[in-house]
């Protein structure tokens, strides 16, 4: 059976040519009631939170990292006398100063010890608590949120790009499109196609949705220049939708797997993250004040630097929060310490809190989703614990 996604990617029928940039990611969007906006950015590859938000005030850090995470002495910007912001995120310092950016150190999903990117990302997007739950739960936590929102308009949920994002998978309907796919057909050609696929329900549905998406202009993303071109275009596209009826957007940024040469690897990835957030802010305009951005990763990296100037797969990581709706300018949550007896399994930053709890409290504040629904249906088995007061 030919899926909608395969139909829209195919060039055999109507001259479509999928020429997506290799860095271009999927984006999922959905309409929901109210005026608050949520953007979830999945950081694929395990971002090193100890390098992004450098705990230079922890006396054990210099012994673990000889060349990484040197704090202000290495060019990072001091945040609060204990943490410093990686130099590549310096463009976001005005957001920190304005209280529009913060971070949660030492967080993770319940995923432990196996340290597989694929499993870790699946668990993050599915929002489950155990591997067994992951097998049972085939949908994503944003899709389950939509199912619990009486006023959600699921017909306007899209998955745009060349890869699926599990975070919005599920019974709530979605449409698919690749932003750089060229889909050109004249009015006469459209009538001919409609006649051809009229008696084929599969092609009639897929073709009709493709025409609808093209009519809305979703395939038009401005050409950009520079290494952050694609992510700026994607963020601008998301902002444009969020300024309309869309209230929830999710996309991913890859490139965080820094086993070797971490200085270069993480610098490039952070440039893209900063560009995405600043483009969202600029594009949203007044709606930035009603927006919350959650940047989440599947797990952290080892506390110790390895012999190739990188770090290996770990456990505890960090979550970045931004937006005019957040209560930023602070580290959100406790710090476990980096002493020998403080590390998880003697090698990783010890998680202090389930990252799903922060996401759940954000959903509670933004959309009024009851705690019981969040703990039972959206994030099965989660104990949200105390409110971290993410929102202003």
C-alpha positions in Angstrom: 0.0 0.0 0.0 1.3 3.4 -1.0 1.4 5.9 2.0 0.7 9.6 1.7 4.3 10.2 2.6 5.6 8.0 -0.2 3.1 9.6 -2.6 4.3 13.1 -1.8 7.9 12.1 -2.1 7.5 10.3 -5.4 8.4 12.0 -8.6 6.8 9.4 -10.8 3.3 10.9 -11.1 3.5 14.7 -11.4 7.1 15.7 -11.6 7.8 16.2 -7.9 11.5 16.4 -7.1 12.6 15.9 -3.5 15.8 17.9 -3.1 15.8 18.4 0.6 19.0 19.7 2.2 20.7 16.8 4.1 20.4 18.8 7.4 16.7 19.6 6.8 14.6 18.1 9.5 10.9 17.3 9.9 8.6 19.8 11.6 5.3 19.0 13.1 2.6 21.6 13.8 -0.8 21.5 15.4 -3.6 24.0 16.1 -4.9 24.2 19.7 -7.2 26.5 21.7 -5.9 29.7 23.3 -3.1 32.1 22.5 -0.1 30.3 24.1 2.5 28.8 21.9 4.8 25.8 22.5 7.9 24.9 20.5 9.7 21.6 21.2 13.2 21.3 19.7 14.7 17.8 19.8 18.5 17.9 20.0 19.5 14.6 18.3 22.8 13.1 19.2 23.0 13.7 22.9 23.9 17.3 23.7 26.6 17.7 26.4 24.9 19.8 29.0 28.1 20.1 31.0 29.6 22.0 28.1 26.6 24.1 27.1 25.9 25.2 30.7 29.3 24.9 32.3 29.4 24.3 36.1 32.7 26.0 36.5 31.9 26.6 40.2 32.0 22.8 40.9 35.5 22.1 42.2 35.6 18.7 40.6 35.1 20.0 37.0 38.8 20.8 36.2 39.9 17.3 37.1 37.3 15.8 34.7 37.8 18.1 31.8 41.2 19.3 30.8 40.2 21.2 27.7 36.4 21.4 27.7 34.0 23.4 29.9 36.6 25.8 31.3 34.0 28.5 32.2 34.7 32.2 31.9 38.4 31.5 31.7 37.7 29.7 28.4 35.5 32.3 26.9 32.2 31.2 28.3 29.8 33.9 29.7 29.2 33.8 33.4 25.5 33.3 34.2 25.2 33.2 38.0 28.6 32.7 39.6 28.4 28.9 39.2 27.3 28.2 35.7 28.6 29.7 32.5 27.2 29.7 29.0 29.1 28.2 26.1 30.7 30.9 23.8 28.7 29.7 20.8 25.5 30.7 22.7 26.6 34.2 23.4 24.0 35.6 21.0 21.4 34.3 23.5 22.8 36.3 26.5 20.3 39.1 26.0 17.5 36.6 26.4 19.1 35.4 29.7 19.4 39.0 30.9 15.8 39.7 30.0 14.6 36.6 31.8 13.6 34.9 28.6 16.0 32.0 28.7 16.9 29.5 31.4 18.0 25.9 31.8 17.4 22.8 33.8 20.7 21.0 34.6 21.0 17.4 35.5 17.8 16.1 33.9 17.0 13.0 31.8 14.3 10.6 30.7 14.1 7.4 32.6 16.3 5.7 30.0 19.3 4.2 31.6 22.6 2.4 30.9 22.0 1.2 27.3 22.9 4.6 25.8 21.5 4.0 22.3 20.6 7.2 20.4 17.7 5.4 18.7 16.2 4.1 21.8 16.9 7.3 23.8 15.3 9.5 21.1 12.3 7.1 20.9 11.7 7.3 24.6 12.1 11.1 24.6 9.5 11.5 21.9 7.2 8.8 23.1 7.3 10.3 26.6 7.4 6.8 28.2 9.0 5.7 31.4 10.4 2.2 30.6 11.4 0.1 27.6 8.3 -2.0 28.0 6.1 1.2 27.9 8.0 2.2 24.7 7.0 -1.1 23.0 3.4 -0.6 24.0 3.2 3.1 23.3 3.4 3.7 19.6 2.4 7.3 19.6 4.2 10.5 20.7 3.4 12.7 23.8 2.4 15.7 21.7 -0.1 13.6 19.8 -1.5 12.3 23.1 -1.7 15.9 24.3 -3.8 16.8 21.2 -6.1 13.9 21.9 -6.8 15.3 25.4 -7.5 18.9 24.1 -11.3 19.2 23.3 -10.7 22.3 21.0 -7.6 21.0 19.2 -7.9 21.1 15.4 -6.1 18.0 14.5 -6.7 18.5 10.7 -4.1 21.3 10.8 -1.4 19.0 12.2 1.4 18.6 9.8 4.6 16.5 9.5 6.8 18.5 7.1 10.0 16.9 6.0 11.7 13.7 4.9 11.7 11.9 8.2 9.0 11.0 10.7 8.9 12.6 14.1 7.5 10.2 16.7 6.6 13.0 19.0 3.5 13.8 17.0 2.7 10.3 15.8 -0.6 8.8 16.8 -4.4 8.8 16.1 -4.6 12.6 15.6 -4.4 12.9 11.8 -1.4 14.5 10.2 -0.3 15.5 6.7 3.2 15.3 5.2 5.2 17.5 3.0 8.9 18.2 2.3 9.6 22.0 2.4 12.0 21.9 -0.5 10.0 19.5 -2.6 8.8 21.3 -5.8 5.2 20.5 -6.6 4.0 22.4 -9.7 0.9 21.7 -11.6 -1.4 23.9 -13.7 -5.2 24.2 -13.1 -5.8 22.0 -16.1 -3.3 19.5 -14.8 -5.0 19.5 -11.5 -8.4 18.7 -13.0 -6.8 15.9 -15.0 -5.2 14.4 -11.9 -8.4 14.6 -10.0 -10.1 12.7 -12.8 -7.3 10.1 -12.9 -7.4 9.3 -9.2 -11.2 9.8 -8.7 -11.9 6.1 -8.4 -8.8 5.3 -6.3 -9.5 6.3 -2.6 -5.8 6.1 -1.6 -4.6 8.4 -4.4 -7.6 10.6 -4.1 -6.9 11.3 -0.4 -3.2 11.8 -0.9 -3.5 13.9 -4.0 -6.2 16.1 -2.4 -4.0 16.7 0.6 -1.0 17.5 -1.6 -3.1 20.1 -3.5 -4.3 21.6 -0.3 -0.9 22.0 1.2 0.5 23.6 -2.0 -2.4 26.0 -2.0 -1.4 27.1 1.5 2.1 27.8 0.3 3.8 25.3 2.6 6.4 24.4 0.0 7.8 27.9 -0.2 10.7 28.4 2.1 13.0 31.3 1.3 16.5 30.5 0.2 19.1 31.4 2.8 22.9 31.6 2.9 25.4 30.5 5.5 25.8 27.4 7.7 22.6 28.0 9.6 20.5 28.7 6.4 18.3 25.6 6.7 17.5 26.0 10.4 16.7 29.7 10.0 14.3 28.9 7.2 12.7 26.2 9.2 12.3 28.4 12.2 10.9 31.2 10.1 8.4 28.8 8.6 7.4 27.6 12.1 7.0 31.2 13.3 4.8 32.0 10.4 2.5 29.1 11.2 2.5 30.0 15.0 1.4 33.5 14.1 -1.7 31.9 12.5 -3.8 29.1 14.0 -0.9 26.8 14.9 -0.1 26.7 18.6 2.3 23.7 18.9 5.5 23.2 16.8 8.2 20.6 17.0 11.4 20.1 15.0 14.8 18.6 15.6 18.4 19.8 15.3 21.0 17.1 14.7 24.8 17.1 15.1 25.3 16.7 18.9 27.2 13.4 18.9 30.7 14.7 20.0 32.8 11.6 20.6 35.8 13.5 19.2 36.7 17.1 18.5 33.9 18.3 20.6 34.9 22.0 20.4 34.1 22.0 16.7 31.2 19.6 16.8 29.2 21.3 19.6 30.1 24.8 18.3 28.4 24.1 15.0 25.4 22.6 16.7 25.0 25.5 19.1 25.3 28.0 16.3 22.2 26.3 14.8 20.3 26.2 18.1 21.0 29.9 18.7 19.9 30.7 15.1 16.7 28.8 15.5 15.7 30.5 18.8 16.5 34.0 17.6 14.7 33.4 14.3 11.7 32.2 16.2 11.8 35.3 18.4 12.1 37.7 15.5 9.5 35.9 13.4 6.9 35.7 16.2 7.1 39.4 17.1 4.5 40.2 19.8 3.5 36.5 20.0 7.0 35.7 21.4 5.6 36.9 24.8 3.2 34.0 24.7 5.7 31.4 23.5 7.7 28.7 25.4 10.5 26.9 23.8 11.8 23.6 25.2 15.0 22.2 23.8 15.5 18.6 24.9 18.0 15.8 24.2 17.9 12.0 24.6 20.6 11.8 27.2 23.7 13.6 28.3 27.4 12.8 28.0 30.1 11.5 30.3 31.4 13.8 32.9 35.0 13.0 31.9 36.5 14.2 28.7 37.9 11.3 26.6 41.3 11.0 24.9 40.1 12.5 21.6 38.9 15.8 22.9 35.3 14.6 23.1 32.8 12.9 25.5 30.9 9.6 25.3 27.3 8.7 25.8 26.2 9.5 29.3 23.0 9.9 31.4 22.2 13.3 33.0 21.9 16.2 30.5 20.3 19.6 30.4 17.2 21.2 28.9 17.2 24.7 27.6 14.0 26.8 28.0 13.4 30.1 26.2 10.5 32.4 25.2 8.7 35.5 26.4 6.4 33.2 28.5 9.2 31.6 30.6 10.6 32.6 33.9 14.2 32.6 32.9 17.5 34.0 34.0 18.1 31.1 36.3 19.1 27.5 36.6 15.9 25.5 37.2 16.4 22.6 39.7 19.1 21.2 41.9 22.7 20.3 41.2 24.1 16.8 42.2 27.8 17.7 42.1 30.6 16.1 40.1 32.6 14.5 42.9 33.6 10.9 42.5 30.8 9.7 44.8 28.2 12.0 43.1 28.4 10.6 39.6 25.9 8.1 38.2 27.7 4.7 37.7 30.9 6.5 38.5 31.0 8.2 35.0 27.9 10.3 34.3 26.2 13.4 35.7 23.5 12.1 38.1 20.0 13.0 36.9 18.1 15.1 39.5 14.8 15.2 37.8 12.8 13.5 35.0 12.8 15.9 32.0 9.3 14.8 31.3 8.2 16.6 34.5 9.4 19.9 33.2 7.6 19.4 29.9 4.4 18.3 31.8 4.4 21.4 34.0 4.9 23.6 30.8 1.8 21.9 29.2 -0.1 22.4 32.4 0.7 26.1 32.5 0.3 26.8 28.8 -2.8 24.8 28.0 -4.4 24.1 31.4 -4.0 20.3 30.9 -5.0 18.7 34.2 -2.2 17.0 36.2 -3.9 13.7 36.3 -4.2 13.6 32.5 -0.6 14.5 32.1 0.7 11.9 34.5 -1.6 9.1 33.2 -2.2 9.8 29.5 0.4 12.2 28.1 3.3 10.9 30.1 2.3 7.5 31.4 3.5 6.7 34.9 5.1 10.1 35.4 5.1 11.8 38.9 5.3 15.5 38.1 6.5 16.4 41.6 6.8 20.0 42.6 6.1 22.8 40.2 9.4 24.2 38.9 7.6 27.4 37.9 8.9 27.4 34.3 6.5 30.0 33.2 6.4 33.6 34.1 
